[in-house]
Amino acid sequence: DVQMPIADPLTYVSKIAEKTGISGKTQGLAIQILREAKMKRAAAGKDPMGLAAAALYIACLQNNEKKTQKDIAEAAGVTEVTVRNRYKTLKRQLNLELPD
């Protein structure tokens, strides 16, 4: 019985941020968002790379860093649709005041 390691979205935050030039401050915020999502089980069963990308996108919005979903999706190697869907999930589950 092989246990698959659960990939942690936190490990992907800096990788995506490096490729897109997202600040350390915004990375820290993305990590807080992911930790909260984990506590609320908002992240259960979701693709960790997609979650990391969405959390970074949310953090960019909150810190007024001008990055698009496309920028972040490309750096993460996921589709914009994935980022958008995870964004909506996190926004709803964490009750964030953000644009649709």
MOPAC internal coordinates of N, CA, C and O (Angstrom, degrees):
PM7 1SCF
backbone

  N    0.0000 0     0.00 0     0.00 0    0    0    0
  C    1.4683 1     0.00 0     0.00 0    1    0    0
  C    1.5265 1   109.21 1     0.00 0    2    1    0
  O    1.2310 1   120.71 1   -76.35 1    3    2    1
  N    1.2964 1   116.25 1   103.65 1    3    2    1
  C    1.4629 1   121.36 1  -176.56 1    5    3    2
  C    1.5227 1   110.00 1   -88.50 1    6    5    3
  O    1.2310 1   121.19 1   -53.46 1    7    6    5
  N    1.3198 1   115.33 1   126.54 1    7    6    5
  C    1.4625 1   120.08 1   175.71 1    9    7    6
  C    1.5205 1   108.70 1   -87.14 1   10    9    7
  O    1.2310 1   120.48 1   -59.65 1   11   10    9
  N    1.3143 1   116.69 1   120.35 1   11   10    9
  C    1.4630 1   119.85 1   175.86 1   13   11   10
  C    1.5170 1   108.52 1   -77.32 1   14   13   11
  O    1.2310 1   120.12 1   -50.23 1   15   14   13
  N    1.3305 1   117.38 1   129.77 1   15   14   13
  C    1.4677 1   117.11 1   177.31 1   17   15   14
  C    1.5248 1   109.26 1   -66.47 1   18   17   15
  O    1.2310 1   120.68 1   -43.21 1   19   18   17
  N    1.2967 1   116.31 1   136.79 1   19   18   17
  C    1.4580 1   120.27 1   177.22 1   21   19   18
  C    1.5240 1   106.69 1   -82.43 1   22   21   19
  O    1.2310 1   120.61 1   -65.41 1   23   22   21
  N    1.3104 1   116.45 1   114.59 1   23   22   21
  C    1.4620 1   119.60 1   179.56 1   25   23   22
  C    1.5200 1   108.71 1   -68.58 1   26   25   23
  O    1.2310 1   120.78 1   -47.51 1   27   26   25
  N    1.3034 1   116.12 1   132.49 1   27   26   25
  C    1.4590 1   120.79 1  -177.36 1   29   27   26
  C    1.5212 1   109.74 1   -94.13 1   30   29   27
  O    1.2310 1   120.48 1   -55.17 1   31   30   29
  N    1.3414 1   116.69 1   124.83 1   31   30   29
  C    1.4687 1   118.56 1   179.77 1   33   31   30
  C    1.5311 1   112.75 1   -57.43 1   34   33   31
  O    1.2310 1   120.34 1   152.72 1   35   34   33
  N    1.3395 1   116.95 1   -27.28 1   35   34   33
  C    1.4676 1   120.31 1  -178.66 1   37   35   34
  C    1.5265 1   111.44 1   -58.29 1   38   37   35
  O    1.2310 1   120.76 1   146.56 1   39   38   37
  N    1.3348 1   116.15 1   -33.44 1   39   38   37
  C    1.4636 1   119.41 1  -177.36 1   41   39   38
  C    1.5267 1   112.07 1   -69.67 1   42   41   39
  O    1.2310 1   120.26 1   161.36 1   43   42   41
  N    1.3217 1   117.10 1   -18.64 1   43   42   41
  C    1.4677 1   120.15 1  -177.68 1   45   43   42
  C    1.5243 1   113.36 1   -92.54 1   46   45   43
  O    1.2310 1   120.23 1   164.25 1   47   46   45
  N    1.3145 1   117.17 1   -15.75 1   47   46   45
  C    1.4705 1   120.26 1  -174.90 1   49   47   46
  C    1.5273 1   111.32 1   -56.33 1   50   49   47
  O    1.2310 1   120.11 1   128.14 1   51   50   49
  N    1.3336 1   117.40 1   -51.86 1   51   50   49
  C    1.4671 1   119.33 1  -175.94 1   53   51   50
  C    1.5277 1   111.80 1   -67.54 1   54   53   51
  O    1.2310 1   120.36 1   145.69 1   55   54   53
  N    1.3379 1   116.91 1   -34.31 1   55   54   53
  C    1.4727 1   119.96 1   178.71 1   57   55   54
  C    1.5236 1   110.65 1   -61.13 1   58   57   55
  O    1.2310 1   120.90 1   132.41 1   59   58   57
  N    1.3300 1   115.89 1   -47.59 1   59   58   57
  C    1.4704 1   120.36 1  -179.14 1   61   59   58
  C    1.5295 1   109.37 1   -67.47 1   62   61   59
  O    1.2310 1   120.75 1   136.57 1   63   62   61
  N    1.3261 1   116.18 1   -43.43 1   63   62   61
  C    1.4653 1   121.18 1  -177.43 1   65   63   62
  C    1.5318 1   111.36 1   -61.58 1   66   65   63
  O    1.2310 1   120.53 1   139.17 1   67   66   65
  N    1.3322 1   116.59 1   -40.83 1   67   66   65
  C    1.4687 1   120.26 1   178.86 1   69   67   66
  C    1.5195 1   111.40 1   -59.69 1   70   69   67
  O    1.2310 1   120.55 1   136.33 1   71   70   69
  N    1.3177 1   116.55 1   -43.67 1   71   70   69
  C    1.4686 1   120.81 1  -178.32 1   73   71   70
  C    1.5208 1   112.37 1   -67.88 1   74   73   71
  O    1.2310 1   120.12 1   153.00 1   75   74   73
  N    1.3220 1   117.38 1   -27.00 1   75   74   73
  C    1.4690 1   120.32 1  -175.45 1   77   75   74
  C    1.5230 1   112.87 1  -106.15 1   78   77   75
  O    1.2310 1   120.19 1   176.55 1   79   78   77
  N    1.3449 1   117.24 1    -3.45 1   79   78   77
  C    1.4602 1   120.53 1   179.68 1   81   79   78
  C    1.5202 1   113.58 1    70.09 1   82   81   79
  O    1.2310 1   120.69 1  -145.89 1   83   82   81
  N    1.3255 1   116.28 1    34.11 1   83   82   81
  C    1.4702 1   121.02 1   177.98 1   85   83   82
  C    1.5283 1   108.76 1   -81.54 1   86   85   83
  O    1.2310 1   120.72 1   -42.25 1   87   86   85
  N    1.3250 1   116.23 1   137.75 1   87   86   85
  C    1.4688 1   121.46 1  -174.59 1   89   87   86
  C    1.5290 1   112.94 1   -66.55 1   90   89   87
  O    1.2310 1   121.54 1   -20.92 1   91   90   89
  N    1.3330 1   114.66 1   159.08 1   91   90   89
  C    1.4598 1   121.39 1   176.95 1   93   91   90
  C    1.5185 1   112.04 1   -60.59 1   94   93   91
  O    1.2310 1   121.02 1   142.89 1   95   94   93
  N    1.3265 1   115.66 1   -37.11 1   95   94   93
  C    1.4672 1   120.81 1   179.44 1   97   95   94
  C    1.5355 1   110.46 1   -60.68 1   98   97   95
  O    1.2310 1   121.13 1   135.44 1   99   98   97
  N    1.3169 1   115.44 1   -44.56 1   99   98   97
  C    1.4662 1   120.74 1  -179.84 1  101   99   98
  C    1.5267 1   110.99 1   -69.66 1  102  101   99
  O    1.2310 1   120.54 1   143.53 1  103  102  101
  N    1.3347 1   116.58 1   -36.47 1  103  102  101
  C    1.4708 1   119.80 1   175.26 1  105  103  102
  C    1.5238 1   110.57 1   -59.83 1  106  105  103
  O    1.2310 1   121.05 1   137.25 1  107  106  105
  N    1.3336 1   115.60 1   -42.75 1  107  106  105
  C    1.4699 1   120.42 1   179.31 1  109  107  106
  C    1.5190 1   111.40 1   -60.64 1  110  109  107
  O    1.2310 1   120.99 1   139.54 1  111  110  109
  N    1.3209 1   115.71 1   -40.46 1  111  110  109
  C    1.4597 1   120.89 1   178.64 1  113  111  110
  C    1.5333 1   110.65 1   -66.01 1  114  113  111
  O    1.2310 1   120.41 1   138.64 1  115  114  113
  N    1.3240 1   116.83 1   -41.36 1  115  114  113
  C    1.4694 1   121.31 1   178.05 1  117  115  114
  C    1.5254 1   110.43 1   -60.16 1  118  117  115
  O    1.2310 1   120.80 1   139.99 1  119  118  117
  N    1.3279 1   116.07 1   -40.01 1  119  118  117
  C    1.4639 1   120.81 1   179.49 1  121  119  118
  C    1.5300 1   110.71 1   -65.41 1  122  121  119
  O    1.2310 1   120.43 1   139.44 1  123  122  121
  N    1.3363 1   116.79 1   -40.56 1  123  122  121
  C    1.4745 1   120.33 1   175.67 1  125  123  122
  C    1.5290 1   110.73 1   -60.61 1  126  125  123
  O    1.2310 1   120.63 1   136.84 1  127  126  125
  N    1.3194 1   116.39 1   -43.16 1  127  126  125
  C    1.4684 1   121.63 1   179.49 1  129  127  126
  C    1.5303 1   109.83 1   -60.21 1  130  129  127
  O    1.2310 1   120.60 1   134.65 1  131  130  129
  N    1.3325 1   116.47 1   -45.35 1  131  130  129
  C    1.4660 1   120.55 1  -179.55 1  133  131  130
  C    1.5275 1   112.01 1   -66.02 1  134  133  131
  O    1.2310 1   120.46 1   142.16 1  135  134  133
  N    1.3334 1   116.72 1   -37.84 1  135  134  133
  C    1.4737 1   119.35 1   178.38 1  137  135  134
  C    1.5231 1   110.71 1   -64.08 1  138  137  135
  O    1.2310 1   121.01 1   138.22 1  139  138  137
  N    1.3362 1   115.68 1   -41.78 1  139  138  137
  C    1.4578 1   120.19 1   178.58 1  141  139  138
  C    1.5325 1   110.41 1   -65.48 1  142  141  139
  O    1.2310 1   120.78 1   139.09 1  143  142  141
  N    1.3215 1   116.11 1   -40.91 1  143  142  141
  C    1.4662 1   120.85 1   178.74 1  145  143  142
  C    1.5262 1   110.60 1   -61.49 1  146  145  143
  O    1.2310 1   121.18 1   141.06 1  147  146  145
  N    1.3314 1   115.35 1   -38.94 1  147  146  145
  C    1.4593 1   120.57 1  -179.87 1  149  147  146
  C    1.5315 1   110.11 1   -64.90 1  150  149  147
  O    1.2310 1   120.72 1   136.43 1  151  150  149
  N    1.3282 1   116.23 1   -43.57 1  151  150  149
  C    1.4672 1   120.43 1   179.70 1  153  151  150
  C    1.5250 1   111.57 1   -63.09 1  154  153  151
  O    1.2310 1   120.98 1   143.78 1  155  154  153
  N    1.3235 1   115.74 1   -36.22 1  155  154  153
  C    1.4648 1   120.09 1  -178.82 1  157  155  154
  C    1.5219 1   112.01 1   -89.42 1  158  157  155
  O    1.2310 1   120.89 1  -174.23 1  159  158  157
  N    1.3221 1   115.91 1     5.77 1  159  158  157
  C    1.4570 1   121.08 1  -179.37 1  161  159  158
  C    1.5344 1   113.30 1    60.04 1  162  161  159
  O    1.2310 1   120.63 1  -157.95 1  163  162  161
  N    1.3198 1   116.40 1    22.05 1  163  162  161
  C    1.4659 1   120.56 1  -179.78 1  165  163  162
  C    1.5231 1   110.55 1   -70.62 1  166  165  163
  O    1.2310 1   121.03 1   160.00 1  167  166  165
  N    1.3256 1   115.64 1   -20.00 1  167  166  165
  C    1.4608 1   120.13 1  -173.30 1  169  167  166
  C    1.5229 1   112.92 1   -98.35 1  170  169  167
  O    1.2310 1   119.86 1   178.79 1  171  170  169
  N    1.3091 1   117.88 1    -1.21 1  171  170  169
  C    1.4639 1   121.21 1  -172.53 1  173  171  170
  C    1.5264 1   111.77 1   -58.53 1  174  173  171
  O    1.2310 1   121.16 1   -53.53 1  175  174  173
  N    1.3212 1   115.39 1   126.47 1  175  174  173
  C    1.4517 1   121.20 1   175.05 1  177  175  174
  C    1.5189 1   115.77 1    73.54 1  178  177  175
  O    1.2310 1   120.24 1  -172.61 1  179  178  177
  N    1.3124 1   117.16 1     7.39 1  179  178  177
  C    1.4635 1   119.61 1  -179.00 1  181  179  178
  C    1.5305 1   110.36 1   -97.05 1  182  181  179
  O    1.2310 1   121.26 1   -26.80 1  183  182  181
  N    1.3222 1   115.19 1   153.20 1  183  182  181
  C    1.4587 1   122.00 1   178.49 1  185  183  182
  C    1.5305 1   110.00 1   -59.95 1  186  185  183
  O    1.2310 1   120.00 1   -60.32 1  187  186  185
  N    1.3362 1   117.60 1   119.68 1  187  186  185
  C    1.4743 1   119.86 1  -175.26 1  189  187  186
  C    1.5253 1   113.77 1   -61.57 1  190  189  187
  O    1.2310 1   120.08 1   144.42 1  191  190  189
  N    1.3329 1   117.45 1   -35.58 1  191  190  189
  C    1.4626 1   119.86 1   179.68 1  193  191  190
  C    1.5306 1   110.13 1   -66.70 1  194  193  191
  O    1.2310 1   120.60 1   138.85 1  195  194  193
  N    1.3191 1   116.45 1   -41.15 1  195  194  193
  C    1.4631 1   121.02 1   177.70 1  197  195  194
  C    1.5199 1   111.96 1   -63.64 1  198  197  195
  O    1.2310 1   120.92 1   140.05 1  199  198  197
  N    1.3319 1   115.85 1   -39.95 1  199  198  197
  C    1.4658 1   120.29 1   178.07 1  201  199  198
  C    1.5184 1   111.34 1   -65.90 1  202  201  199
  O    1.2310 1   120.73 1   135.91 1  203  202  201
  N    1.3224 1   116.21 1   -44.09 1  203  202  201
  C    1.4648 1   120.11 1   178.89 1  205  203  202
  C    1.5286 1   109.83 1   -60.35 1  206  205  203
  O    1.2310 1   120.66 1   137.23 1  207  206  205
  N    1.3298 1   116.34 1   -42.77 1  207  206  205
  C    1.4613 1   121.10 1   179.74 1  209  207  206
  C    1.5299 1   110.92 1   -62.65 1  210  209  207
  O    1.2310 1   120.37 1   134.92 1  211  210  209
  N    1.3258 1   116.90 1   -45.08 1  211  210  209
  C    1.4644 1   120.92 1  -179.57 1  213  211  210
  C    1.5242 1   111.23 1   -65.25 1  214  213  211
  O    1.2310 1   120.36 1   139.29 1  215  214  213
  N    1.3287 1   116.91 1   -40.71 1  215  214  213
  C    1.4691 1   120.42 1   179.21 1  217  215  214
  C    1.5287 1   110.16 1   -63.74 1  218  217  215
  O    1.2310 1   120.41 1   140.20 1  219  218  217
  N    1.3247 1   116.83 1   -39.80 1  219  218  217
  C    1.4665 1   120.22 1   176.88 1  221  219  218
  C    1.5191 1   111.09 1   -65.09 1  222  221  219
  O    1.2310 1   120.62 1   140.54 1  223  222  221
  N    1.3214 1   116.42 1   -39.46 1  223  222  221
  C    1.4638 1   119.91 1   178.51 1  225  223  222
  C    1.5354 1   110.07 1   -62.63 1  226  225  223
  O    1.2310 1   120.55 1   135.28 1  227  226  225
  N    1.3190 1   116.55 1   -44.72 1  227  226  225
  C    1.4729 1   121.13 1   177.86 1  229  227  226
  C    1.5249 1   110.07 1   -60.71 1  230  229  227
  O    1.2310 1   120.73 1   133.93 1  231  230  229
  N    1.3298 1   116.21 1   -46.07 1  231  230  229
  C    1.4665 1   120.63 1  -179.60 1  233  231  230
  C    1.5299 1   110.77 1   -61.69 1  234  233  231
  O    1.2310 1   120.39 1   141.32 1  235  234  233
  N    1.3285 1   116.86 1   -38.68 1  235  234  233
  C    1.4734 1   120.70 1   177.10 1  237  235  234
  C    1.5275 1   110.76 1   -62.14 1  238  237  235
  O    1.2310 1   120.36 1   136.19 1  239  238  237
  N    1.3253 1   116.92 1   -43.81 1  239  238  237
  C    1.4676 1   120.67 1   177.92 1  241  239  238
  C    1.5278 1   110.21 1   -60.25 1  242  241  239
  O    1.2310 1   120.93 1   134.48 1  243  242  241
  N    1.3387 1   115.82 1   -45.52 1  243  242  241
  C    1.4630 1   120.05 1  -176.46 1  245  243  242
  C    1.5260 1   112.26 1   -67.61 1  246  245  243
  O    1.2310 1   120.26 1   149.84 1  247  246  245
  N    1.3271 1   117.11 1   -30.16 1  247  246  245
  C    1.4697 1   120.93 1  -179.85 1  249  247  246
  C    1.5273 1   113.04 1  -100.23 1  250  249  247
  O    1.2310 1   120.51 1  -169.54 1  251  250  249
  N    1.3182 1   116.62 1    10.46 1  251  250  249
  C    1.4749 1   120.93 1  -178.47 1  253  251  250
  C    1.5204 1   113.74 1    55.88 1  254  253  251
  O    1.2310 1   120.51 1  -143.37 1  255  254  253
  N    1.3253 1   116.64 1    36.63 1  255  254  253
  C    1.4680 1   119.91 1   172.62 1  257  255  254
  C    1.5143 1   106.52 1   -91.99 1  258  257  255
  O    1.2310 1   121.06 1   -55.29 1  259  258  257
  N    1.3117 1   115.58 1   124.71 1  259  258  257
  C    1.4608 1   119.80 1  -173.75 1  261  259  258
  C    1.5295 1   111.50 1   -81.35 1  262  261  259
  O    1.2310 1   121.08 1   -92.92 1  263  262  261
  N    1.3029 1   115.53 1    87.08 1  263  262  261
  C    1.4657 1   120.70 1   173.87 1  265  263  262
  C    1.5254 1   107.42 1  -127.11 1  266  265  263
  O    1.2310 1   120.86 1   -40.30 1  267  266  265
  N    1.3233 1   115.96 1   139.70 1  267  266  265
  C    1.4620 1   119.10 1   179.35 1  269  267  266
  C    1.5246 1   110.41 1   -92.18 1  270  269  267
  O    1.2310 1   121.12 1   -16.65 1  271  270  269
  N    1.3228 1   115.46 1   163.35 1  271  270  269
  C    1.4666 1   119.58 1   174.44 1  273  271  270
  C    1.5290 1   109.32 1   -58.88 1  274  273  271
  O    1.2310 1   120.81 1   144.77 1  275  274  273
  N    1.3329 1   116.06 1   -35.23 1  275  274  273
  C    1.4664 1   120.94 1  -179.77 1  277  275  274
  C    1.5345 1   110.89 1   -64.31 1  278  277  275
  O    1.2310 1   120.28 1   134.29 1  279  278  277
  N    1.3425 1   117.07 1   -45.71 1  279  278  277
  C    1.4786 1   121.06 1   178.65 1  281  279  278
  C    1.5263 1   110.10 1   -54.75 1  282  281  279
  O    1.2310 1   121.76 1   130.29 1  283  282  281
  N    1.3200 1   114.24 1   -49.71 1  283  282  281
  C    1.4644 1   120.62 1  -174.27 1  285  283  282
  C    1.5287 1   110.62 1   -71.30 1  286  285  283
  O    1.2310 1   120.36 1   139.05 1  287  286  285
  N    1.3301 1   116.92 1   -40.95 1  287  286  285
  C    1.4693 1   120.70 1   178.61 1  289  287  286
  C    1.5310 1   110.72 1   -59.86 1  290  289  287
  O    1.2310 1   120.73 1   135.25 1  291  290  289
  N    1.3392 1   116.22 1   -44.75 1  291  290  289
  C    1.4680 1   120.05 1  -179.63 1  293  291  290
  C    1.5227 1   111.46 1   -62.46 1  294  293  291
  O    1.2310 1   120.56 1   137.06 1  295  294  293
  N    1.3254 1   116.53 1   -42.94 1  295  294  293
  C    1.4686 1   120.49 1   179.76 1  297  295  294
  C    1.5252 1   111.36 1   -65.53 1  298  297  295
  O    1.2310 1   120.84 1   147.92 1  299  298  297
  N    1.3337 1   116.00 1   -32.08 1  299  298  297
  C    1.4642 1   120.78 1  -178.02 1  301  299  298
  C    1.5272 1   112.24 1   -85.84 1  302  301  299
  O    1.2310 1   120.88 1   165.90 1  303  302  301
  N    1.3382 1   115.92 1   -14.10 1  303  302  301
  C    1.4602 1   119.16 1  -176.76 1  305  303  302
  C    1.5213 1   112.25 1    72.45 1  306  305  303
  O    1.2310 1   120.57 1  -149.70 1  307  306  305
  N    1.3270 1   116.51 1    30.30 1  307  306  305
  C    1.4639 1   121.26 1   175.59 1  309  307  306
  C    1.5292 1   107.95 1  -123.23 1  310  309  307
  O    1.2310 1   120.21 1    -8.21 1  311  310  309
  N    1.3242 1   117.21 1   171.79 1  311  310  309
  C    1.4640 1   119.61 1   179.77 1  313  311  310
  C    1.5269 1   110.28 1   -84.72 1  314  313  311
  O    1.2310 1   121.49 1   -20.14 1  315  314  313
  N    1.3250 1   114.76 1   159.86 1  315  314  313
  C    1.4681 1   119.47 1   174.92 1  317  315  314
  C    1.5201 1   110.64 1   -61.37 1  318  317  315
  O    1.2310 1   120.69 1   145.65 1  319  318  317
  N    1.3299 1   116.29 1   -34.35 1  319  318  317
  C    1.4663 1   120.73 1   179.23 1  321  319  318
  C    1.5284 1   110.12 1   -61.04 1  322  321  319
  O    1.2310 1   120.56 1   138.25 1  323  322  321
  N    1.3349 1   116.53 1   -41.75 1  323  322  321
  C    1.4683 1   120.77 1   177.71 1  325  323  322
  C    1.5230 1   110.14 1   -60.50 1  326  325  323
  O    1.2310 1   120.51 1   132.12 1  327  326  325
  N    1.3260 1   116.64 1   -47.88 1  327  326  325
  C    1.4699 1   120.21 1   179.78 1  329  327  326
  C    1.5270 1   109.83 1   -59.95 1  330  329  327
  O    1.2310 1   120.75 1   134.88 1  331  330  329
  N    1.3272 1   116.17 1   -45.12 1  331  330  329
  C    1.4667 1   120.54 1  -178.59 1  333  331  330
  C    1.5340 1   111.61 1   -62.79 1  334  333  331
  O    1.2310 1   120.63 1   136.49 1  335  334  333
  N    1.3350 1   116.41 1   -43.51 1  335  334  333
  C    1.4633 1   119.61 1   179.88 1  337  335  334
  C    1.5223 1   112.57 1   -65.51 1  338  337  335
  O    1.2310 1   120.39 1   136.03 1  339  338  337
  N    1.3345 1   116.86 1   -43.97 1  339  338  337
  C    1.4693 1   120.32 1   178.81 1  341  339  338
  C    1.5293 1   110.22 1   -66.62 1  342  341  339
  O    1.2310 1   121.00 1   143.20 1  343  342  341
  N    1.3206 1   115.70 1   -36.80 1  343  342  341
  C    1.4657 1   121.25 1   177.01 1  345  343  342
  C    1.5285 1   109.76 1   -58.12 1  346  345  343
  O    1.2310 1   120.80 1   131.49 1  347  346  345
  N    1.3325 1   116.08 1   -48.51 1  347  346  345
  C    1.4698 1   120.23 1  -179.71 1  349  347  346
  C    1.5251 1   111.10 1   -62.02 1  350  349  347
  O    1.2310 1   120.68 1   138.26 1  351  350  349
  N    1.3338 1   116.30 1   -41.74 1  351  350  349
  C    1.4653 1   120.84 1   179.38 1  353  351  350
  C    1.5260 1   110.74 1   -61.66 1  354  353  351
  O    1.2310 1   120.60 1   129.57 1  355  354  353
  N    1.3286 1   116.46 1   -50.43 1  355  354  353
  C    1.4695 1   120.40 1  -178.25 1  357  355  354
  C    1.5231 1   110.78 1   -63.72 1  358  357  355
  O    1.2310 1   120.73 1   136.26 1  359  358  357
  N    1.3210 1   116.21 1   -43.74 1  359  358  357
  C    1.4610 1   121.52 1  -179.48 1  361  359  358
  C    1.5303 1   110.63 1   -56.91 1  362  361  359
  O    1.2310 1   121.54 1   134.21 1  363  362  361
  N    1.3406 1   114.66 1   -45.79 1  363  362  361
  C    1.4621 1   120.05 1  -178.53 1  365  363  362
  C    1.5340 1   111.10 1   -69.33 1  366  365  363
  O    1.2310 1   120.54 1   129.68 1  367  366  365
  N    1.3248 1   116.58 1   -50.32 1  367  366  365
  C    1.4661 1   120.94 1  -174.73 1  369  367  366
  C    1.5280 1   112.55 1   -65.38 1  370  369  367
  O    1.2310 1   120.58 1   147.43 1  371  370  369
  N    1.3285 1   116.49 1   -32.57 1  371  370  369
  C    1.4645 1   120.03 1  -177.01 1  373  371  370
  C    1.5283 1   111.98 1   -99.98 1  374  373  371
  O    1.2310 1   120.56 1  -174.67 1  375  374  373
  N    1.3321 1   116.54 1     5.33 1  375  374  373
  C    1.4744 1   121.79 1  -179.66 1  377  375  374
  C    1.5224 1   113.04 1    50.70 1  378  377  375
  O    1.2310 1   120.60 1  -128.67 1  379  378  377
  N    1.3139 1   116.45 1    51.33 1  379  378  377
  C    1.4614 1   120.55 1  -177.76 1  381  379  378
  C    1.5232 1   110.54 1   -88.87 1  382  381  379
  O    1.2310 1   121.19 1   -40.16 1  383  382  381
  N    1.3177 1   115.33 1   139.84 1  383  382  381
  C    1.4685 1   120.83 1   175.75 1  385  383  382
  C    1.5204 1   108.36 1   -84.73 1  386  385  383
  O    1.2310 1   120.85 1   -85.73 1  387  386  385
  N    1.3124 1   115.97 1    94.27 1  387  386  385
  C    1.4596 1   120.82 1  -176.88 1  389  387  386
  C    1.5164 1   109.78 1  -141.12 1  390  389  387
  O    1.2310 1   120.65 1   -21.37 1  391  390  389
  N    1.3389 1   116.36 1   158.63 1  391  390  389
  C    1.4711 1   118.41 1   175.28 1  393  391  390
  C    1.5309 1   110.89 1   -65.61 1  394  393  391
  O    1.2310 1   120.37 1   -22.76 1  395  394  393
  N    1.3245 1   116.89 1   157.24 1  395  394  393
  C    1.4630 1   120.63 1   176.28 1  397  395  394
  C    1.5217 1   110.21 1   -76.46 1  398  397  395
  O    1.2310 1   120.10 1   180.00 1  399  398  397

